[in-house]
Structures are given as structure tokens and as C-alpha cells.
Amino acid sequence: MIVDEKHFDTALMLLGNKYRSRREYLYTSTALHMLVVTLRCNHKCEYCQVSSREEDAYKYDMKPEVAEKIVDLIFESPSPTVKIEFQGGDALLNWPTVMAAVHHAEKINSEDKKELEFVICTNLYALEESHIADIKKHKINISTSLDGPCWMHDKHRILRTDGSSHKVFVEKLALARKHLGHGCANALMTATSDSLDNIEAIIDEYVSLGFKGVFFRALNPYGDAHKNNLYYSPERYFEMYKRGLEYIIDLNRKGKHFTEYYTGLLLRRILSPYATGFVDLQSPSGAGISGVIYDYTGDVYPADEARMLARMGDSRFKMGNVFEKSYKEIFLSDVLKKIVKESCVETIPGCSSCAYRTYCGVDVFRNYLETGDISNVRMDGFFCRKQTQIFDYLFDRIEDPDFFEVVSRWIGG
């Protein structure tokens, strides 16, 4: 039944514009390219998702010629923007390959004129002033990790040598900020079973170290995280999320501007027609479309989770290798086609009838891990139960004008 025939065409046009805006990422080519330049790491984190290797395990380093071949392929993308992110292990431990990739990308881009950005993921332990000089010269952004106050950070983020990883983190963060500016590094936390009852202490640590926000990142069941049984139920995660968010809202009410970034992403989905770059909040999944990851061997995967599965012995999501397949063959692979075809919430049983379908997405690799099928969404699975509880809570809380006034500032552009 049409409620308002007089304005039907206008309403339909507006809805169409909103739908196209939300699916905007489908009209562009892959912009985020993650290079695993080494599996070596100076930490042996108990929840390491990629099962990192010792610092002297050089056979797990990406060679400079592999990085340059990957960069060649990256610039075949018609995307006007290119973001190259160096991951590990700890990417600082293979600095020659990082710089080979940076120099090669800048050389190609001197003609291509794309919007080029670099990010390095590091725990900061190996950071020296020689790195900082290159980081400053080439405008490389830093992504790092902070799990909370010293006792919590040190509990699972364990150095391969003796000592406090938190103490070194604070020292190296200060070094980076001294030379690169206060906003040079963004940090991520990983919520383990030990974090859930201490979220206020985690937030306080982020505030005390001058960060502008925190991302409540749930633990992924891959690699050592799966092996060491650090997992928890979605209900326990949600209780942490709710308590932590209310704590942050209270901080903002007292005049301290501080953001919970995952909430910002969700509210952008709810309160605006615009897309987010977050892979798990896209339909079809942004895996392989919004970003891809290149292993140290040159193997290409649609997401880091797919690479983690390969590290666990299941490489069915491998899209190809940069020395064996062309850009077209990799990005038109059967693997990526299957992900796109089977990750639309509008057609997945359970998702298609969910009230939150418009705002949610599909975690295809968790679906596969839990059920053996990327499109077989379990309503009792971790992702669905977590998302449903958060959406229930947010839709209830945004009715509160004071709550809405704070979180609406987090949505951004």
C-alpha cells in the first residue's frame, strides 16, 4: 500500500540516493592494500592472530623485490586513492623492505598522481630515531597497540626478552611524539577475558596518555588467541561495551572530549546514508573490495582473517600470487566473486528479515569458521549476538538528548 501517492516519486528518488550513497564503495576500486613485510616480532602476545615468529626467523621476511612487485600491482588499480599499510609481526623489523615499497610507490605516483598514504603497524618496541627520520620524510602514519595500564598490557603482550612491554611502549610513544607531533600515532586495544572487568582502567590509561579515543575491539578466534583460550561470550563483551561507553559518555559530559570509535562507526550507519570503510559493516562484505592483504610470499587474500585462516592451514580464500597472476585475475578471482555473491545481508536467511539489516554487515570469515559456509549466518553466533545487543542498546540510548548530543559529535565525515 502506498501511503502518499502525491510524493511517491520524490520519496523513491530520495531513498534511491541514500541506497547508492551507502553502497558507494562498490563504485570504486580497492584502495587499502596491506603488506605483511615480516612475521618476526619482538613480542609473543598470547592472543597473536598470526602466530608470529622469533626475531631471528628471517625466512619470514618479505623481500624488497616482492614488495616492489606488489606495489606495481597496487598501482594498476583505477582507484584515485591508495593507502599502503605495512603489517607484521612487527613491520619495523624489516625496515629495508618497508622503505623499498615506499620509494617505489612514490616513484610510480610521481606520474600517476594518486592520493597516496602510508601506515606502519608496530608495537613501537624497535622504534629508533633513524626510523623516525624516514617516517617524517615520507609522512608515514603510525598504528600501534595499547591494551590498558601496565599490569594489563604486560599480561598478554609479552616481550621475548625480560621486561615490561608497557614501559617501553610509553617511552617510545614519547619519542615518536617528540619528533612527529602528538597526533602521530593511533592505538588499538584488544579485549581479552581479562579486559572485560577493567574497561574503566583501560579508558583512563588512554586518557592519561593523551589519546583522543579508543576502539573496543573484540578478540578474533584465530592463531594463538584460539589456541590459548582467551575467548569470552558476546554477552560478556556487550556488558564491557555498555559499561565502557557509559563511562566515556560521562567523561564527555564533564568536559573531556573522548570518542569510542566503534560506536561512531555504528552511528554513522544509523544516522547517515553514508558508507563506512569498516569491512564487517558492509553488504556485500568489503573483504577484497575495500581492502586486500599481501602475505610476505606475495600471496593475496581478501582480508587479514583469510590470511589468518591460511596460517591455521586453510588457504581456500587465497586469491592468487602477485608473481603468478595479473591484477585482473586476482581481483576477478572466483574467491572474491563468491564472497560478493554470498555476503549480501538482503539475501541471507536470518539477516534479510532482521530489523538491523540496513546498519549491519557480514563477517564472512567468522561465518566460515563457525559453520563452514561464508553465507551461513548463525543467529546464535558471536558476531550476530554481539551486534544485536549493541544495536538494541544504541537505539534505546539515542532517545536520550544528553546521550545523543555527545555521540552525534563522533559520526564525522
C-alpha positions as CSV (number, residue, x, y, z in Angstrom):
1,M,0.0,0.0,0.0
2,I,1.3,3.5,-0.9
3,V,0.8,5.9,1.9
4,D,1.4,9.1,0.0
5,E,0.9,8.8,-3.8
6,K,1.4,12.5,-4.3
7,H,5.0,12.4,-3.1
8,F,5.8,8.9,-4.0
9,D,8.3,9.7,-6.9
10,T,10.2,12.1,-4.7
11,A,10.4,9.7,-1.8
12,L,11.6,6.9,-4.1
13,M,14.3,9.2,-5.6
14,L,15.5,10.2,-2.1
15,L,15.6,6.5,-0.9
16,G,17.5,5.6,-4.1
17,N,20.1,8.3,-3.4
18,K,20.5,7.1,0.2
19,Y,20.9,3.5,-1.0
20,R,23.5,4.5,-3.6
21,S,25.4,6.5,-1.0
22,R,25.6,3.5,1.3
23,R,26.9,1.3,-1.5
24,E,29.3,3.9,-2.8
25,Y,32.3,1.7,-2.0
26,L,31.1,-0.7,-4.8
27,Y,31.6,2.0,-7.4
28,T,35.3,2.4,-6.5
29,S,38.3,0.1,-6.8
30,T,40.3,-1.3,-3.9
31,A,42.1,1.5,-2.1
32,L,43.6,-0.2,1.1
33,H,46.5,-2.5,0.4
34,M,48.1,-4.2,3.5
35,L,51.6,-5.7,3.1
36,V,52.8,-8.3,5.7
37,V,56.5,-7.4,5.5
38,T,57.5,-9.9,8.2
39,L,56.2,-12.4,10.6
40,R,59.0,-11.7,13.0
41,C,58.2,-9.9,16.2
42,N,59.9,-8.9,19.5
43,H,56.7,-9.8,21.4
44,K,55.0,-13.2,21.9
45,C,51.5,-11.9,22.6
46,E,49.2,-14.7,23.9
47,Y,46.4,-13.7,21.5
48,C,48.6,-13.2,18.4
49,Q,46.3,-13.8,15.5
50,V,49.1,-14.7,13.0
51,S,51.3,-16.8,15.2
52,S,54.3,-14.5,14.9
53,R,57.9,-15.8,14.8
54,E,61.1,-15.1,16.7
55,E,63.2,-12.0,15.8
56,D,65.9,-14.1,14.1
57,A,63.5,-16.0,11.8
58,Y,64.4,-14.1,8.7
59,K,62.9,-16.6,6.3
60,Y,59.6,-15.0,7.2
61,D,60.6,-11.6,5.9
62,M,59.2,-10.2,2.7
63,K,62.0,-9.5,0.2
64,P,62.2,-6.0,-1.3
65,E,61.6,-7.3,-4.8
66,V,58.4,-8.9,-3.6
67,A,57.2,-5.6,-2.1
68,E,58.1,-3.8,-5.3
69,K,56.1,-6.3,-7.4
70,I,53.1,-5.8,-5.1
71,V,53.4,-2.0,-5.4
72,D,53.4,-2.4,-9.2
73,L,50.1,-4.4,-8.9
74,I,48.6,-1.9,-6.5
75,F,49.0,0.9,-8.9
76,E,47.1,-1.0,-11.6
77,S,44.0,-0.3,-9.5
78,P,41.9,2.5,-11.0
79,S,41.2,3.9,-7.6
80,P,42.2,7.6,-7.2
81,T,43.4,6.9,-3.7
82,V,46.0,4.3,-2.5
83,K,46.6,3.5,1.1
84,I,49.5,1.1,1.8
85,E,49.7,-0.3,5.3
86,F,52.7,-2.3,6.5
87,Q,52.0,-5.1,8.9
88,G,53.8,-7.9,10.7
89,G,54.8,-9.4,13.0
90,D,56.3,-6.0,13.7
91,A,56.9,-4.1,10.5
92,L,59.8,-2.1,11.9
93,L,61.9,-5.3,11.9
94,N,62.0,-5.4,8.1
95,W,62.6,-1.7,7.6
96,P,64.6,-2.1,4.3
97,T,61.6,-3.7,2.6
98,V,59.2,-1.0,4.0
99,M,61.4,1.7,2.6
100,A,61.8,-0.1,-0.8
101,A,58.0,-0.2,-1.1
102,V,57.6,3.4,0.0
103,H,60.3,4.6,-2.5
104,H,58.8,2.5,-5.3
105,A,55.3,3.8,-4.7
106,E,56.4,7.4,-4.6
107,K,58.3,6.9,-7.8
108,I,55.3,5.5,-9.6
109,N,53.0,8.1,-8.1
110,S,55.2,10.9,-9.4
111,E,53.4,10.2,-12.7
112,D,50.1,8.7,-11.6
113,K,49.3,11.5,-9.1
114,K,47.1,9.4,-6.9
115,E,46.2,10.4,-3.3
116,L,48.9,8.2,-1.6
117,E,49.1,7.4,2.1
118,F,51.3,5.1,4.2
119,V,50.7,3.5,7.5
120,I,53.0,1.3,9.6
121,C,51.7,-1.1,12.3
122,T,54.1,-1.5,15.1
123,N,54.3,-2.1,18.9
124,L,56.9,0.7,18.9
125,Y,59.5,-1.5,20.7
126,A,62.1,-1.3,17.9
127,L,61.4,2.3,17.0
128,E,64.6,4.4,16.7
129,E,65.4,7.9,15.6
130,S,66.6,6.6,12.3
131,H,63.1,5.2,11.6
132,I,61.6,8.5,12.8
133,A,63.6,10.4,10.2
134,D,62.1,8.3,7.4
135,I,58.6,8.3,8.9
136,K,58.7,12.1,9.0
137,K,60.2,12.5,5.5
138,H,57.6,10.2,3.8
139,K,54.7,11.2,6.0
140,I,54.0,7.7,7.3
141,N,51.2,7.3,9.9
142,I,51.8,5.0,12.9
143,S,49.2,2.5,14.1
144,T,50.1,0.8,17.5
145,S,48.6,-1.2,20.3
146,L,47.7,-0.4,23.9
147,D,45.7,-2.8,26.0
148,G,45.5,-0.7,29.1
149,P,47.5,0.1,32.2
150,C,50.9,-1.6,32.8
151,W,49.7,-4.7,34.5
152,M,47.1,-5.4,31.9
153,H,49.2,-4.5,28.9
154,D,52.1,-6.7,30.1
155,K,49.9,-9.7,31.0
156,H,49.3,-10.8,27.4
157,R,51.6,-8.5,25.3
158,I,54.8,-10.3,26.5
159,L,58.3,-9.4,25.4
160,R,60.5,-12.2,24.1
161,T,63.1,-10.7,26.4
162,D,62.6,-9.8,30.1
163,G,61.0,-6.5,31.0
164,S,57.8,-4.5,30.8
165,S,56.4,-4.0,27.3
166,H,54.2,-1.2,28.6
167,K,57.2,0.7,30.0
168,V,58.9,0.5,26.6
169,F,55.7,1.5,24.8
170,V,55.3,4.7,26.8
171,E,59.0,5.6,26.3
172,K,58.8,5.0,22.5
173,L,55.5,6.8,22.2
174,A,57.0,9.8,23.8
175,L,60.0,9.6,21.4
176,A,57.7,9.5,18.4
177,R,55.6,12.4,19.6
178,K,58.7,14.5,20.4
179,H,59.7,14.4,16.7
180,L,56.5,13.8,14.9
181,G,53.8,15.6,16.9
182,H,51.3,14.5,19.5
183,G,48.9,13.0,17.0
184,C,51.4,10.9,15.1
185,A,50.2,7.6,16.4
186,N,46.8,5.9,16.9
187,A,46.4,3.0,19.2
188,L,44.1,-0.1,19.3
189,M,43.2,-2.2,22.2
190,T,42.3,-5.9,22.1
191,A,39.7,-7.0,24.6
192,T,40.8,-10.3,26.3
193,S,38.8,-12.1,29.0
194,D,40.9,-10.1,31.5
195,S,39.9,-6.7,30.0
196,L,36.2,-7.1,30.4
197,D,36.1,-6.3,34.1
198,N,38.6,-3.4,33.8
199,I,37.3,-1.3,31.0
200,E,37.3,1.9,33.1
201,A,41.0,1.4,33.8
202,I,41.7,0.9,30.1
203,I,39.9,4.1,29.2
204,D,41.7,6.0,32.0
205,E,45.1,4.8,30.6
206,Y,44.2,6.1,27.1
207,V,43.1,9.4,28.5
208,S,46.2,9.8,30.7
209,L,48.5,9.1,27.6
210,G,46.7,11.8,25.6
211,F,44.8,9.7,23.1
212,K,41.6,11.1,21.8
213,G,39.6,7.9,21.8
214,V,39.5,4.1,22.0
215,F,38.2,1.3,19.8
216,F,36.5,-1.5,21.8
217,R,37.9,-4.3,19.6
218,A,36.7,-7.8,20.3
219,L,39.2,-10.7,20.2
220,N,39.3,-12.7,16.9
221,P,39.3,-16.5,17.3
222,Y,42.4,-17.1,15.1
223,G,46.0,-18.1,15.7
224,D,47.2,-18.0,19.3
225,A,44.0,-16.4,20.5
226,H,42.2,-19.6,19.6
227,K,44.9,-21.8,21.0
228,N,45.3,-20.1,24.4
229,N,41.6,-20.0,25.1
230,L,41.3,-16.2,25.9
231,Y,37.9,-16.0,24.5
232,Y,34.6,-15.0,26.0
233,S,30.8,-14.8,25.2
234,P,29.3,-12.0,23.3
235,E,27.2,-11.2,26.4
236,R,30.3,-10.6,28.4
237,Y,31.7,-8.4,25.6
238,F,28.5,-6.4,25.5
239,E,28.5,-5.8,29.2
240,M,32.0,-4.4,28.9
241,Y,31.0,-2.3,25.9
242,K,27.9,-0.9,27.6
243,R,29.8,-0.1,30.8
244,G,32.7,1.4,29.0
245,L,30.6,3.5,26.7
246,E,28.6,5.0,29.6
247,Y,31.9,5.8,31.3
248,I,33.1,7.6,28.2
249,I,29.7,9.5,27.9
250,D,30.2,10.7,31.5
251,L,33.7,11.9,30.7
252,N,32.4,13.9,27.8
253,R,29.7,15.4,30.0
254,K,32.4,16.5,32.4
255,G,34.2,18.3,29.5
256,K,36.7,15.7,28.3
257,H,36.2,15.1,24.6
258,F,36.9,11.4,24.1
259,T,35.5,9.0,21.5
260,E,34.6,5.3,21.3
261,Y,35.3,4.7,17.6
262,Y,33.3,1.6,17.0
263,T,30.2,3.4,18.3
264,G,31.0,6.2,15.9
265,L,31.1,3.8,13.0
266,L,27.7,2.2,14.0
267,L,26.0,5.6,14.5
268,R,27.3,6.8,11.1
269,R,25.4,3.8,9.7
270,I,22.3,4.5,11.7
271,L,22.1,8.3,11.4
272,S,23.5,9.0,8.0
273,P,23.2,7.5,4.5
274,Y,26.9,7.2,4.1
275,A,29.1,4.1,3.9
276,T,31.9,3.3,6.3
277,G,35.2,1.7,5.4
278,F,34.7,-1.0,8.0
279,V,34.6,-4.3,6.2
280,D,32.2,-6.1,8.7
281,L,29.6,-3.3,8.3
282,Q,29.2,-3.6,4.6
283,S,26.8,-5.6,2.4
284,P,28.2,-7.2,0.4
285,S,31.3,-7.7,2.5
286,G,34.1,-5.2,1.9
287,A,36.6,-8.1,2.0
288,G,38.6,-7.8,-1.2
289,I,36.7,-4.7,-2.3
290,S,37.6,-2.2,0.4
291,G,40.9,-3.8,1.1
292,V,43.3,-6.7,0.5
293,I,46.3,-8.1,2.2
294,Y,49.5,-9.4,0.7
295,D,51.5,-12.1,2.7
296,Y,55.3,-12.0,2.8
297,T,55.4,-14.5,0.0
298,G,53.3,-12.4,-2.4
299,D,50.1,-14.4,-1.8
300,V,47.0,-12.2,-1.9
301,Y,44.0,-12.6,0.5
302,P,40.7,-10.6,0.7
303,A,41.2,-9.8,4.4
304,D,43.6,-10.4,7.3
305,E,41.2,-13.0,8.7
306,A,41.6,-15.0,5.4
307,R,45.4,-14.9,5.8
308,M,45.0,-16.0,9.5
309,L,43.0,-19.0,8.3
310,A,45.8,-19.8,5.9
311,R,48.2,-19.7,8.8
312,M,46.0,-22.2,10.5
313,G,46.2,-24.5,7.5
314,D,43.2,-23.5,5.4
315,S,44.1,-21.4,2.3
316,R,40.9,-21.7,0.4
317,F,40.5,-17.9,0.4
318,K,43.8,-17.2,-1.4
319,M,43.1,-15.0,-4.4
320,G,46.4,-15.6,-6.1
321,N,50.1,-14.7,-6.0
322,V,51.5,-11.4,-7.5
323,F,54.2,-13.4,-9.4
324,E,51.7,-15.8,-10.9
325,K,48.5,-13.8,-11.6
326,S,47.7,-10.4,-13.1
327,Y,45.7,-7.7,-11.3
328,K,42.6,-8.6,-13.3
329,E,43.0,-12.3,-12.5
330,I,43.4,-11.6,-8.8
331,F,40.6,-9.1,-8.4
332,L,38.2,-11.1,-10.6
333,S,39.0,-14.3,-8.9
334,D,36.4,-16.9,-8.1
335,V,37.2,-16.4,-4.4
336,L,36.2,-12.7,-4.5
337,K,33.2,-13.3,-6.7
338,K,31.9,-15.9,-4.2
339,I,32.4,-13.5,-1.3
340,V,30.5,-10.8,-3.1
341,K,27.7,-13.1,-4.2
342,E,27.2,-14.7,-0.8
343,S,27.6,-11.8,1.6
344,C,24.6,-9.6,0.9
345,V,22.5,-9.3,4.1
346,E,19.4,-8.7,1.9
347,T,19.5,-12.3,0.7
348,I,20.9,-14.2,3.7
349,P,18.3,-16.1,5.8
350,G,18.0,-14.5,9.2
351,C,19.8,-11.3,8.1
352,S,17.2,-10.5,5.4
353,S,14.4,-10.3,8.0
354,C,16.4,-8.6,10.7
355,A,15.4,-5.1,11.8
356,Y,19.0,-4.0,11.9
357,R,19.8,-5.3,8.4
358,T,20.4,-1.8,7.0
359,Y,23.0,-0.9,9.5
360,C,24.9,-4.2,9.8
361,G,27.1,-6.4,7.6
362,V,28.5,-9.8,7.2
363,D,31.6,-11.3,8.9
364,V,32.2,-13.9,6.2
365,F,35.3,-15.5,7.7
366,R,33.8,-15.9,11.2
367,N,30.7,-17.4,9.5
368,Y,33.1,-19.9,7.7
369,L,35.0,-20.6,10.9
370,E,31.8,-21.3,12.9
371,T,29.7,-23.1,10.2
372,G,32.0,-24.0,7.2
373,D,30.0,-21.7,4.9
374,I,30.6,-17.9,4.5
375,S,26.9,-17.2,4.0
376,N,25.6,-19.4,6.7
377,V,24.9,-16.8,9.4
378,R,24.2,-18.3,12.9
379,M,21.8,-16.2,14.9
380,D,23.4,-17.7,17.9
381,G,26.9,-16.9,16.6
382,F,29.3,-14.4,18.3
383,F,29.0,-11.7,15.6
384,C,25.2,-11.7,15.4
385,R,24.6,-11.8,19.1
386,K,27.2,-9.0,19.7
387,Q,25.7,-6.8,17.1
388,T,22.1,-7.3,18.1
389,Q,22.8,-6.4,21.7
390,I,24.7,-3.3,20.7
391,F,22.1,-2.1,18.3
392,D,19.3,-2.7,20.8
393,Y,21.2,-0.6,23.3
394,L,22.1,2.2,20.9
395,F,18.6,2.6,19.6
396,D,17.3,2.9,23.1
397,R,20.0,5.3,24.3
398,I,19.9,7.8,21.4
399,E,16.4,8.7,22.6
400,D,18.2,10.4,25.5
401,P,19.0,14.0,24.3
402,D,22.1,14.2,26.5
403,F,23.5,10.9,25.2
404,F,22.7,11.9,21.6
405,E,24.4,15.3,22.0
406,V,27.6,13.6,22.9
407,V,27.7,10.7,20.4
408,S,26.5,12.8,17.4
409,R,29.8,14.6,17.5
410,W,31.6,11.2,16.9
411,I,30.0,10.5,13.5
412,G,32.3,12.7,11.4
413,G,32.5,12.8,7.7
